[in-house]
Amino acid sequence: MIKNKIISGSAAVFFLFLLGIYANGQTNSNTVSTENVVDLTHTLDENFPFIPIPGITFPFKKTPIATIDKLGVAAFRWEIHEHIGTQIDAPSHFFADGLSLEQMPVRNFIAPLAVIDISERAKTDADTAVTVEDIKNWEKKYGRLPKGVAVFMYSAILNTGTHSS
């Protein structure tokens, strides 16, 4: 995993199809280079962490509803809320007059990326967060965060299973 580097191009692989990148790997002059694209998604399963809010959020659940042996196709019913897994919180989740994702231009989601690694601290404090000091330390090492950069936190929580509930 590339840590603590500014990565040019898209911050999320699922936007690639919107950028006009074809299956054969060719791009046209209107696309963003995929040379430094990093897949930041995680596999969603029943152990995926979520923020427990009584009466609102709940664990992901996947129930088989069809199998290849019985029906010739595999299919599952998913029980999920929109704040679990690799996702984006739209401004409309927090502000009555905020935009929803379909109202936001795709170009708003393409940015240089800075990853701030707090994984060492997260080993002993699963509820830790990025601090102003973390940002200052990142800038000492890599230079000032550029205008429009997306800042992501790397905690390794999903790799360790140490997230508190």
Beta strands, then each sheet from edge to edge (+ up, - down):
strand 1: 6-7
strand 2: 61-66
strand 3: 75-79
strand 4: 113-117
strand 5: 150-154
sheet 1: 1+ 4- 5-
sheet 2: 2+ 3-
end
